[in-house]
Structures are given as structure tokens and as C-alpha cells.
């Protein structure tokens, strides 16, 4: 068989391999193995799986290079140790795998869904609740999500402290700030700074735990607000919107009323390179959302700059920030409202 045909066939099976990897992350297989080898039967007993079914599952993972098989059983491969065990915590990987699993139904009949305009039946991608609905309804999920973002966004927060000058800023409002990792990082570097993180009530509850664990519960506080529909608290010198993804004239109008005069707004996000395209790291999200809304379009940096101007903000600077190994650069838009 030609090698290119083998490659195509492998890609057709890639969804199965991905599902097997996701199950390994959710079930904690790599942490179960640790630095030791375990026979397949022992793994099946520990995870309460059918021995034969578990054996096939382990074979798929071994063929994909995530575990190695030897005479004494299976162990995590060097790839799994470097890319999984040494990168994020078990809890973060489990949540990321759960989200990937929940996303799959939207793609189950993609050949039909791509041509479905939703006029005869609900669009295929419309069945999965959005972020706000999921987080508001399930405090346990919100806590897992918030702690996951605290871990994933730490490198970005560390870099923003080096790139964004907040000297002279006394009060910061972190709009849609989730875990508050960016505010917590700024507070550690600027002892005179106090920050308020606004997000859903369930997310704020989880964020408060993190602030206390970081010893900054007295300087970084959390205020439950649905900023898409409700007014923000006021009296702030700087507003921050980091990786929020949702922008509009109404949102920026609410932010402007929360600021002292003169005030600053810093928007940090990965934007689409052009209208109708998606950033490389977020193209699957964009495709999923387009299955529910055929007109979905991730914003470009120019879209956001135009919205800021319509709300009375003047853009002072617009710079790129690229983290190591990231496929896309973040854009930092620093704006002033007088």
C-alpha cells in the first residue's frame, strides 16, 4: 500500500486514538503507572475495566507512543512523561480531556453538518450548552475549570507583568478574569495594587480559594457579575480583559463607566488573522461554534480596535506577545478613556 494512503487511513483512525488518550487522562492512567511498570491485568483491576477491553485500549496507546510495553508490563513512555506528567497537573489534564470528549458529538456527522443551514432542524452543534450556562449551573465544574485556567494561564500572566506597565495604578478591575491569575501575578509584583476580578458567581467562588492559597485574599477580591448583561462596579484606574473572547460595544461601554478619568483598558487575546478565519490554536472551537451559528466569526484585532473607538477609547499601542511553543501570538491592545 502506498505510504500516502497509509497516512490517510491513520488520520481516519485518529479520532479513536484521541478518544483512547482522553480516556487515559480522565482515568488517570499515566499517574497510576508513575515510574513503574504494571501488567495489563493489574491496570484493569485498578481501573475496574474489562481485562480484554483494557488490553486493546493499552495496545492503542502503545502504538500511539504514550505507553511502552515490556516483559514486566506497561509503563508511561518518555513522551508521556515529558508532554503530560511534567507539563500540567492530573486535574488539569482530566478537565481538558473531558471538554474534548464533550465536544465530539458536534462533529459526529460532519459531512451532513457542514451543509446544514438549520432551517429544517436545529443545527448539529446547537446541543452543547455554552460556557456561561455550564459554569453557572455546576459549581464543581466551575471550580475545576477555574483551577485549570489558573495553571494554563500562569506563563501568560508572568509575561504580562513584564510587558504591561501598571506603575501608579491603585485599583484594577479584571473583567472576565476567571481564576484571577493575572491579577494575582500583578498584585505580587506591585504591593500597592488592589484588584477586583469580576466573573460568574461560581467562578468567583473558586477564584477566592486560589487568592487565599496565594496569600493575596486581602488584595485580590472577586465580585460576581455577568458583564455581558450587568453593570460593573466603579472607581478603577485600569481595566483588564485577558483571553475573554467576547467583545462588543455594550461591553466596552460598561467598562468605560467602571473607570476613573483618565482610565486605561488593556485587552489581551489571540485574534483572528483575518475576517472569516480563525487562529491556528482555536480553529476547532471556531468550527464547532459555526455548526451552531453558520455566521460565527472570531474577532480580529482591528474589529476590537473599531469597537473601542466607538465606545470612546483611544488605542495607545497594539503589540504582539508570543509565548514559547504557542502556535499563535497574543495581541496586547492598550487603550485610554478620558
N, C-alpha and C positions, 0 to 999 in steps of 0.2 A: 504494500500500500504506500503511495507517495507520502512523504513526510508532511506536506502541507495539509493533506486530508486527515492525517492523524491529529494535527493541530486543531483542525476544525472540530473533529469528534471530541477531543479533550475539552474544548470550550463548551460544547453542548452538555457535557457532564459536569461542568464547573459548578453549576448550581447545587448538585448533590454534594460535591466536595465542600463547598461553602457551608451547606447545612450541617455536615458532619463536624466541621471546625466549630461552628457556632454552638452545637450541642456539647462539644468538648469544653468550651469556655463556660457555658451555663452550668454544666455538671461539675466543673472544677477538676477535670481530668489531669491537667498539667500540674496543678498544685498537689493532687493526690500522689502523682509519681515523684515530684520533687527531684531529688538527686539519686533516686534508687530505681531499680527495675522491679516490675511486678508482672507475674504471669497473667494472661488474659482472664483465666477463671477467677483469680483474686480480684481483678478490676471489676468484673461482672458482679461478684458478690458485694463488693463495697458500694457500688453504684446501684445495686438492685436491678440489674439488667439480665435479660435472657443471655446465657453464655454464648450461644451460637450467634445471635444477633450482634452481641457485643464484639465477637471476634471479627465479623465482617466490617463493622464500624472501625475497629482498630486497624484493620488492613487498609481501609481507605485513607486513614490518617497517616499510616506509614508510607503508602505510595505517594502521598502529597508532601512528605518530608517533615511532618510535625512531630512524629514519634519514631524511634528506632526499635527494631525487634532483634533480640539476641537470644542466646540459649537460656538466659535467666528471665526472659520476659520482655516487656515493653518499657521504654524509658523516654522521657522528653528529649527531643533532638536538640542539637546546638542552635538550630534556627528558632525553635520554640523558646528556648531559654533566653536568647538574645532579644527576640522580637516580641515575646509575650511576657514571660516571667520577670524579665529585667526592665520592662517598659512601664506598664501600668499595674495597678492592684487587681486582685481577683475580682473584687466587687465591680470595678470599672469595666473590666473585660466582660463580665457576665451581663451587665446592663447594655453594653454596646451590642453584644450578640443577641440579646432579647429584642432590641429595637430593629436589628437587621431581620430577625425572624418575623416580626410583626409586619414588616414592610413587604414581605414576599407575596402575600395574596394579591396585591395590586398588579403584580407582574405575571400572574399565573396564566393568563390568556392574552398575552401581549399582542399577538398578531391581530386579534379582533379589537383589542382595546385601542390600538393606535388609530384605527379608523372610526372609533365610536365617538359621535358628537354629543351623545347624551340626550338626544331628542326623543328617543323611543324608550329609554330606560335610564336609570341613574348611572352615571359614569362609573367604570370599574374601580377607580381609585377613590371613590367617594365614601367607602365604608369605614375607613380608618379615622377615628377621631383626631382632631388637630391637637397641637401641643397644649394649648390653653385648657381645653376640655380634659385631656388626660391628667395634667398636673393638678388642676383644681379638684378633680373628683377623687384622687387617690394620693393621700399624704405619704404613704410608704413609697410609692413610685416617685413622687416629687423629691423625697429625701435621697433616694438612690440616684436620680438624675442630677440633683444639685451637687452631691458629692463627686459624681463622675466629672462634671464640668469644673469643679474646684481642682481636680487633678489634671485634666486635659488643658486647662487654660493657664496653668502656672507659668510655663515658658513665655506665653504671650504677655502675661502680667509683668514678669520680670523685665521684658524688653520694653514695655510701655513706660516703665519707671525711668528707663534710660533715655527714652525718646521724647516724652511729653513733660515739659517744664510746668510744675504746679506751684512753684515758689510764690508766696503771697496769697495763696488760696486758703481760706479758712474753712469753708463748707463746700462739700462736693455732693452732688446727687447722682447716683449710679442708676440710670433708668433701664429697667430690664436686666439688672445686674446679677440675677441668679444667686450663685454661691457667694458673691461679693469678693471673689479672689482678687480682682483688680483693685478694688477699694482697700482691701486688707493689705495688699502689697504697697500701695501708695501710703497708707497710714503708717506702716513700719518704717518707711523712708522719710516721711515728713511728720515729725512728732506733733506739730501744731495743727495738723489737718484732722477734721472730723468728716465722716462720710455717712450718707443715708442711702441704703440700697432699696429701691422700690421694685416689687415684683408681686406675683400671686401670693396669697396668704400661705399656702402650703410650702412654696419655695422659700419664703421668708423664714418660716419656722425652722427649716433645715439650715438655712444660712446663719441664723443666730447661733446654732450649735457650733458651727465652724468658727465664728468670730470669738466665741468663748474659749474654744480649744486653742485658738491662736493668741489668746490673752489680750484681745482687742475689742471685747464686747462693750466696753465703755465708750469707744471712739468710732466704731462702725456699727450703726444700728440699721434695723430693717423695718420698712413701712409697707404694709400690704396695699397695693394699688393696681388696678387693671388700667395701665397707662394708655391703652387703646380707647378707653371709654370714660375714664375718670380723670379729674384734675389732680395735679401733683402738688405736694407741699411746696412752700416757697422759701425765699431767703437764702438762696445758694449762689456762690460765686462761679462755680463751674459745674456743668452737666456733662456726664459721660454716657455714651451709648456704645457698648462694645459687643460685637457679634450678636446684635439684636435681630437683624434681618428684616424687620418690619418698619417701614418708614412711610410717612405721609404728611401732608400739610397740617392735619389736625394734631398729629403727634408733636411736630415741631412747634406749633402754636402753644401747646400745653407746656412744652419745655421752656419756651421763652417767658411764660408767666411765672415759672419757678425760679427765674434768675434775678439776682440783683443787677443793677445797671452801673457800669457796663458788665456784661457777663459773657462767659465762654461756653461753647458746646464743642466737645470732641467726639467725633463719630469714628469708630474703628470697625472695619468689616472687610470681608472678601467680597468684592463686587464682580458683576458680570463684565467680561471684556467688551461686549457689545450687546445691543438690544437683541433679544431673541436667542442669545447663547447663555451658557452657564459656566461658572468657574469649574475647572477640571475636578477639583475636590468635592464639588457639590452637584455634579451633573445628575447623579442618581436621584437625589432629593428633588431636583427640578423636574425630572421626567415623571417621578411619582406624583408630584403635585399637578403636573399638566394632565395626568389621566383623570383627575377630578375637575380640573379647570383648564380647558384647552388654551386659554389666553394667558395662563400664568407666565410671568416673565421676571426673573431675578433682576433687581435694580442694578444699574450701572452707577459708577461714581458720579457721572455727570447728571444722572437722574436725581441723586441725593443733593448735589450742589444746587440744582434748579429748585428743588423743594425748599432748601434752606433759604435761598434768596427770596422766594415767595413768602416766607414767614418772617422776613426782616433781618436775617443773618447775613453777615459779610464773611466770606471764606478768607481766612488769613493765610492758610497753607494747606497743601494737599501732597502728602508724601507716602511712599511705599515702605512697608516693613515686611521683610521676608525672614521667616524662622527656618532653621536648619531642617532639611528633609521635607519641608512643606511644598506641595505642588503649586500653590497659589500664594501670592503676596497679599498681605493685609494692606488696606489703604487707611491712612490717618488723615481725616479732614478736621482741621482746627478752625472753628468759626467764632465770630464775635457778634454779640447782640447788644445794641446800645439803645 
